């Protein structure tokens, strides 16, 4: 007789849709954030960098959702989202430094 190693977990009604919609929103926000951040950095413009910084805050909140309030949070989710939040913090600091450098260079 074969033994089962895993568990079958069913999603409560409506939770799957919420998790998937938030995942697709995060994908969309990440694409825009990365585009504006790279565009602002290459052109040394403050506005795209500032928008990218604001979108970083939104992405961090979505990451916290997937870290804490997602229907099923696995150990892999915890590790990946913790690393992602650390990277967001470092990126925010670097964004602020870059915006300050761009502002002082053209002042």
PyMOL CGO cylinders between C-alpha atoms (Angstrom):
from pymol import cmd
from pymol.cgo import CYLINDER

trace = [
    CYLINDER, 0.00, 0.00, 0.00, 1.39, 3.40, -0.99, 0.3, 1, 1, 1, 1, 1, 1,
    CYLINDER, 1.39, 3.40, -0.99, 1.56, 6.12, 1.62, 0.3, 1, 1, 1, 1, 1, 1,
    CYLINDER, 1.56, 6.12, 1.62, 0.62, 9.68, 0.86, 0.3, 1, 1, 1, 1, 1, 1,
    CYLINDER, 0.62, 9.68, 0.86, 3.20, 12.26, 1.74, 0.3, 1, 1, 1, 1, 1, 1,
    CYLINDER, 3.20, 12.26, 1.74, 1.36, 15.50, 0.97, 0.3, 1, 1, 1, 1, 1, 1,
    CYLINDER, 1.36, 15.50, 0.97, -1.94, 16.96, 2.00, 0.3, 1, 1, 1, 1, 1, 1,
    CYLINDER, -1.94, 16.96, 2.00, -4.76, 18.09, -0.22, 0.3, 1, 1, 1, 1, 1, 1,
    CYLINDER, -4.76, 18.09, -0.22, -5.86, 21.56, 0.84, 0.3, 1, 1, 1, 1, 1, 1,
    CYLINDER, -5.86, 21.56, 0.84, -8.95, 23.12, -0.69, 0.3, 1, 1, 1, 1, 1, 1,
    CYLINDER, -8.95, 23.12, -0.69, -9.28, 26.86, -1.18, 0.3, 1, 1, 1, 1, 1, 1,
    CYLINDER, -9.28, 26.86, -1.18, -12.21, 28.53, 0.57, 0.3, 1, 1, 1, 1, 1, 1,
    CYLINDER, -12.21, 28.53, 0.57, -14.73, 30.06, -1.83, 0.3, 1, 1, 1, 1, 1, 1,
    CYLINDER, -14.73, 30.06, -1.83, -13.59, 33.41, -3.21, 0.3, 1, 1, 1, 1, 1, 1,
    CYLINDER, -13.59, 33.41, -3.21, -10.07, 33.33, -1.77, 0.3, 1, 1, 1, 1, 1, 1,
    CYLINDER, -10.07, 33.33, -1.77, -8.47, 31.94, -4.91, 0.3, 1, 1, 1, 1, 1, 1,
    CYLINDER, -8.47, 31.94, -4.91, -9.84, 34.80, -6.99, 0.3, 1, 1, 1, 1, 1, 1,
    CYLINDER, -9.84, 34.80, -6.99, -8.55, 37.41, -4.52, 0.3, 1, 1, 1, 1, 1, 1,
    CYLINDER, -8.55, 37.41, -4.52, -5.08, 35.83, -4.40, 0.3, 1, 1, 1, 1, 1, 1,
    CYLINDER, -5.08, 35.83, -4.40, -4.85, 35.59, -8.19, 0.3, 1, 1, 1, 1, 1, 1,
    CYLINDER, -4.85, 35.59, -8.19, -6.08, 39.15, -8.78, 0.3, 1, 1, 1, 1, 1, 1,
    CYLINDER, -6.08, 39.15, -8.78, -3.54, 40.52, -6.29, 0.3, 1, 1, 1, 1, 1, 1,
    CYLINDER, -3.54, 40.52, -6.29, -0.80, 38.44, -7.92, 0.3, 1, 1, 1, 1, 1, 1,
    CYLINDER, -0.80, 38.44, -7.92, -1.59, 39.87, -11.36, 0.3, 1, 1, 1, 1, 1, 1,
    CYLINDER, -1.59, 39.87, -11.36, -1.75, 43.39, -9.90, 0.3, 1, 1, 1, 1, 1, 1,
    CYLINDER, -1.75, 43.39, -9.90, 1.68, 42.81, -8.38, 0.3, 1, 1, 1, 1, 1, 1,
    CYLINDER, 1.68, 42.81, -8.38, 3.06, 41.62, -11.73, 0.3, 1, 1, 1, 1, 1, 1,
    CYLINDER, 3.06, 41.62, -11.73, 1.66, 44.73, -13.45, 0.3, 1, 1, 1, 1, 1, 1,
    CYLINDER, 1.66, 44.73, -13.45, 2.97, 47.12, -10.77, 0.3, 1, 1, 1, 1, 1, 1,
    CYLINDER, 2.97, 47.12, -10.77, 6.41, 45.44, -10.80, 0.3, 1, 1, 1, 1, 1, 1,
    CYLINDER, 6.41, 45.44, -10.80, 6.72, 45.82, -14.58, 0.3, 1, 1, 1, 1, 1, 1,
    CYLINDER, 6.72, 45.82, -14.58, 5.85, 49.52, -14.44, 0.3, 1, 1, 1, 1, 1, 1,
    CYLINDER, 5.85, 49.52, -14.44, 8.08, 50.08, -11.38, 0.3, 1, 1, 1, 1, 1, 1,
    CYLINDER, 8.08, 50.08, -11.38, 11.10, 48.46, -13.01, 0.3, 1, 1, 1, 1, 1, 1,
    CYLINDER, 11.10, 48.46, -13.01, 10.56, 50.30, -16.29, 0.3, 1, 1, 1, 1, 1, 1,
    CYLINDER, 10.56, 50.30, -16.29, 10.25, 53.71, -14.63, 0.3, 1, 1, 1, 1, 1, 1,
    CYLINDER, 10.25, 53.71, -14.63, 13.18, 53.03, -12.31, 0.3, 1, 1, 1, 1, 1, 1,
    CYLINDER, 13.18, 53.03, -12.31, 15.52, 52.09, -15.13, 0.3, 1, 1, 1, 1, 1, 1,
    CYLINDER, 15.52, 52.09, -15.13, 14.27, 54.92, -17.35, 0.3, 1, 1, 1, 1, 1, 1,
    CYLINDER, 14.27, 54.92, -17.35, 14.69, 57.47, -14.57, 0.3, 1, 1, 1, 1, 1, 1,
    CYLINDER, 14.69, 57.47, -14.57, 18.14, 56.19, -13.68, 0.3, 1, 1, 1, 1, 1, 1,
    CYLINDER, 18.14, 56.19, -13.68, 19.43, 56.18, -17.26, 0.3, 1, 1, 1, 1, 1, 1,
    CYLINDER, 19.43, 56.18, -17.26, 18.07, 59.65, -17.99, 0.3, 1, 1, 1, 1, 1, 1,
    CYLINDER, 18.07, 59.65, -17.99, 18.90, 60.93, -14.50, 0.3, 1, 1, 1, 1, 1, 1,
    CYLINDER, 18.90, 60.93, -14.50, 15.34, 62.20, -14.03, 0.3, 1, 1, 1, 1, 1, 1,
    CYLINDER, 15.34, 62.20, -14.03, 13.73, 62.68, -10.62, 0.3, 1, 1, 1, 1, 1, 1,
    CYLINDER, 13.73, 62.68, -10.62, 10.07, 62.18, -11.57, 0.3, 1, 1, 1, 1, 1, 1,
    CYLINDER, 10.07, 62.18, -11.57, 10.28, 58.60, -12.90, 0.3, 1, 1, 1, 1, 1, 1,
    CYLINDER, 10.28, 58.60, -12.90, 12.52, 57.68, -9.98, 0.3, 1, 1, 1, 1, 1, 1,
    CYLINDER, 12.52, 57.68, -9.98, 10.01, 59.17, -7.54, 0.3, 1, 1, 1, 1, 1, 1,
    CYLINDER, 10.01, 59.17, -7.54, 7.13, 57.28, -9.14, 0.3, 1, 1, 1, 1, 1, 1,
    CYLINDER, 7.13, 57.28, -9.14, 9.21, 54.11, -9.02, 0.3, 1, 1, 1, 1, 1, 1,
    CYLINDER, 9.21, 54.11, -9.02, 9.85, 54.73, -5.32, 0.3, 1, 1, 1, 1, 1, 1,
    CYLINDER, 9.85, 54.73, -5.32, 6.12, 55.15, -4.69, 0.3, 1, 1, 1, 1, 1, 1,
    CYLINDER, 6.12, 55.15, -4.69, 5.37, 51.96, -6.61, 0.3, 1, 1, 1, 1, 1, 1,
    CYLINDER, 5.37, 51.96, -6.61, 8.01, 50.20, -4.51, 0.3, 1, 1, 1, 1, 1, 1,
    CYLINDER, 8.01, 50.20, -4.51, 5.92, 50.97, -1.44, 0.3, 1, 1, 1, 1, 1, 1,
    CYLINDER, 5.92, 50.97, -1.44, 2.86, 49.49, -3.15, 0.3, 1, 1, 1, 1, 1, 1,
    CYLINDER, 2.86, 49.49, -3.15, 4.78, 46.39, -4.17, 0.3, 1, 1, 1, 1, 1, 1,
    CYLINDER, 4.78, 46.39, -4.17, 6.08, 46.02, -0.61, 0.3, 1, 1, 1, 1, 1, 1,
    CYLINDER, 6.08, 46.02, -0.61, 2.52, 46.09, 0.73, 0.3, 1, 1, 1, 1, 1, 1,
    CYLINDER, 2.52, 46.09, 0.73, 1.49, 43.42, -1.76, 0.3, 1, 1, 1, 1, 1, 1,
    CYLINDER, 1.49, 43.42, -1.76, 4.50, 41.36, -0.71, 0.3, 1, 1, 1, 1, 1, 1,
    CYLINDER, 4.50, 41.36, -0.71, 3.43, 41.69, 2.93, 0.3, 1, 1, 1, 1, 1, 1,
    CYLINDER, 3.43, 41.69, 2.93, -0.01, 40.42, 1.91, 0.3, 1, 1, 1, 1, 1, 1,
    CYLINDER, -0.01, 40.42, 1.91, 1.54, 37.34, 0.34, 0.3, 1, 1, 1, 1, 1, 1,
    CYLINDER, 1.54, 37.34, 0.34, 3.79, 36.92, 3.37, 0.3, 1, 1, 1, 1, 1, 1,
    CYLINDER, 3.79, 36.92, 3.37, 1.10, 37.19, 6.04, 0.3, 1, 1, 1, 1, 1, 1,
    CYLINDER, 1.10, 37.19, 6.04, -2.48, 37.15, 4.77, 0.3, 1, 1, 1, 1, 1, 1,
    CYLINDER, -2.48, 37.15, 4.77, -2.39, 34.81, 1.79, 0.3, 1, 1, 1, 1, 1, 1,
    CYLINDER, -2.39, 34.81, 1.79, -4.76, 31.84, 2.14, 0.3, 1, 1, 1, 1, 1, 1,
    CYLINDER, -4.76, 31.84, 2.14, -1.98, 29.28, 2.41, 0.3, 1, 1, 1, 1, 1, 1,
    CYLINDER, -1.98, 29.28, 2.41, 1.48, 30.57, 3.33, 0.3, 1, 1, 1, 1, 1, 1,
    CYLINDER, 1.48, 30.57, 3.33, 4.22, 28.04, 2.72, 0.3, 1, 1, 1, 1, 1, 1,
    CYLINDER, 4.22, 28.04, 2.72, 7.76, 28.13, 4.07, 0.3, 1, 1, 1, 1, 1, 1,
    CYLINDER, 7.76, 28.13, 4.07, 8.98, 28.97, 0.56, 0.3, 1, 1, 1, 1, 1, 1,
    CYLINDER, 8.98, 28.97, 0.56, 6.60, 31.96, 0.49, 0.3, 1, 1, 1, 1, 1, 1,
    CYLINDER, 6.60, 31.96, 0.49, 8.04, 33.21, 3.76, 0.3, 1, 1, 1, 1, 1, 1,
    CYLINDER, 8.04, 33.21, 3.76, 11.63, 32.93, 2.54, 0.3, 1, 1, 1, 1, 1, 1,
    CYLINDER, 11.63, 32.93, 2.54, 11.01, 34.47, -0.89, 0.3, 1, 1, 1, 1, 1, 1,
    CYLINDER, 11.01, 34.47, -0.89, 8.90, 37.37, 0.40, 0.3, 1, 1, 1, 1, 1, 1,
    CYLINDER, 8.90, 37.37, 0.40, 11.33, 38.11, 3.24, 0.3, 1, 1, 1, 1, 1, 1,
    CYLINDER, 11.33, 38.11, 3.24, 14.17, 38.35, 0.72, 0.3, 1, 1, 1, 1, 1, 1,
    CYLINDER, 14.17, 38.35, 0.72, 11.97, 40.49, -1.53, 0.3, 1, 1, 1, 1, 1, 1,
    CYLINDER, 11.97, 40.49, -1.53, 11.18, 42.90, 1.32, 0.3, 1, 1, 1, 1, 1, 1,
    CYLINDER, 11.18, 42.90, 1.32, 14.88, 43.24, 2.15, 0.3, 1, 1, 1, 1, 1, 1,
    CYLINDER, 14.88, 43.24, 2.15, 15.64, 44.02, -1.50, 0.3, 1, 1, 1, 1, 1, 1,
    CYLINDER, 15.64, 44.02, -1.50, 12.79, 46.57, -1.57, 0.3, 1, 1, 1, 1, 1, 1,
    CYLINDER, 12.79, 46.57, -1.57, 14.29, 48.31, 1.49, 0.3, 1, 1, 1, 1, 1, 1,
    CYLINDER, 14.29, 48.31, 1.49, 17.75, 48.45, -0.08, 0.3, 1, 1, 1, 1, 1, 1,
    CYLINDER, 17.75, 48.45, -0.08, 16.31, 49.64, -3.37, 0.3, 1, 1, 1, 1, 1, 1,
    CYLINDER, 16.31, 49.64, -3.37, 14.30, 52.37, -1.63, 0.3, 1, 1, 1, 1, 1, 1,
    CYLINDER, 14.30, 52.37, -1.63, 17.45, 53.68, 0.06, 0.3, 1, 1, 1, 1, 1, 1,
    CYLINDER, 17.45, 53.68, 0.06, 19.30, 53.69, -3.26, 0.3, 1, 1, 1, 1, 1, 1,
    CYLINDER, 19.30, 53.69, -3.26, 16.35, 55.39, -4.99, 0.3, 1, 1, 1, 1, 1, 1,
    CYLINDER, 16.35, 55.39, -4.99, 16.37, 58.17, -2.40, 0.3, 1, 1, 1, 1, 1, 1,
    CYLINDER, 16.37, 58.17, -2.40, 20.14, 58.61, -2.79, 0.3, 1, 1, 1, 1, 1, 1,
    CYLINDER, 20.14, 58.61, -2.79, 19.81, 58.73, -6.59, 0.3, 1, 1, 1, 1, 1, 1,
    CYLINDER, 19.81, 58.73, -6.59, 16.96, 61.25, -6.45, 0.3, 1, 1, 1, 1, 1, 1,
    CYLINDER, 16.96, 61.25, -6.45, 19.00, 63.44, -4.10, 0.3, 1, 1, 1, 1, 1, 1,
    CYLINDER, 19.00, 63.44, -4.10, 22.02, 63.20, -6.41, 0.3, 1, 1, 1, 1, 1, 1,
    CYLINDER, 22.02, 63.20, -6.41, 19.92, 64.09, -9.46, 0.3, 1, 1, 1, 1, 1, 1,
    CYLINDER, 19.92, 64.09, -9.46, 18.34, 67.02, -7.61, 0.3, 1, 1, 1, 1, 1, 1,
    CYLINDER, 18.34, 67.02, -7.61, 21.69, 68.42, -6.48, 0.3, 1, 1, 1, 1, 1, 1,
    CYLINDER, 21.69, 68.42, -6.48, 23.30, 67.95, -9.90, 0.3, 1, 1, 1, 1, 1, 1,
    CYLINDER, 23.30, 67.95, -9.90, 20.67, 70.09, -11.65, 0.3, 1, 1, 1, 1, 1, 1,
    CYLINDER, 20.67, 70.09, -11.65, 20.06, 72.63, -8.88, 0.3, 1, 1, 1, 1, 1, 1,
]
cmd.load_cgo(trace, "trace")
